[in-house]
Amino acid sequence: MIDVRGCSSLADITQKIAQTLDNKSSCYVKAKGSELYFTTAAVGSNIQPPNYPLSNLTVPGKSIPAKIETAHDETKTIQEKKTLKDVPGTGKIGSANLTDGVDGAGEPGNPDYHSPLTAKYTINLSGAIGKGFTINSNIYCKLVPGNNISYDNATNSYQIGIDSNISDYTAGPVSLSMKNGQLTVTTISPGAAGNSISIQDGIPAHKIYVPKQITVARAGKKNSRYPIEPLNSSNQLNPIAGIDGKYATYKMI
């Protein structure tokens, strides 16, 4: 395939073809206006049949149609911004911090040595279905009917079944335990630093990004090339046979 983009006339095209094909095989190619001249690289009658079949030097026509791309749809995933409404508070928490976290002190064997303790917070949430609370400003927990605890991507919150009987469900830096409507929030790491973890009643309205699949319609389009038609046989002149001391030539208009 010869790239003729940028050519503005037939003479430009023939010149481009000549530059591409010249001295690439058994013949030379020169352009003159809109005509192409093919000359064998060897002289003499030995380029004629049967020693050098002229069929090796023919220029057959070839047809390549313009291409039409088939229209099709594509599916891709985007991140959709979603605003979640606020969830009312339980009316039982207010605002508080986890407490009783203790760091280890002293050296092993000393009288004042003790193991570090986790910080925790315990509250009875019976009757608070549909209400919620927030841990450390970004961990959202909502009380729902049921007996399980799970994370819900659609609402960006932990769904805590009011009838759950579960221990040590991990939610970020804390674990959640629920029994008989009583919830205990405990730091996963022991030490006094856990006392800084806060709990606020209610869940504020906030924005999240959720994955969403969309379909993008793609229309078929014609590409930039024009159809290529076969060479007209009337434009292919008979080869001039070589004789001793002369080149065989081929002219194409």
Buried (B, 14 or more C-beta within 10 A) or exposed (E): EEEBEEBEEEBBBBBBBBEEBBEEEEBBBBBEEBBBBBBBEEBBBEBBEEEBEBEEBEEEEEEEEEEEEEEEEEEEEEEEEBEBEEBEBBEBBEEBEBEBBBEEEEEEEEEEEEEBBBBBBEBEBEEBBEBBBBBBEEBBBBBBEBEBBEEEEEBBBBBBBBBBEBEEBEBEBBBBBBEEBEBBBBBEEBBBBBBEBBBBBBBEEBEBEEEEEEEEEEEEEEEEEEEEEEBEEEEBEEBEEBEEEBBBBBBBE
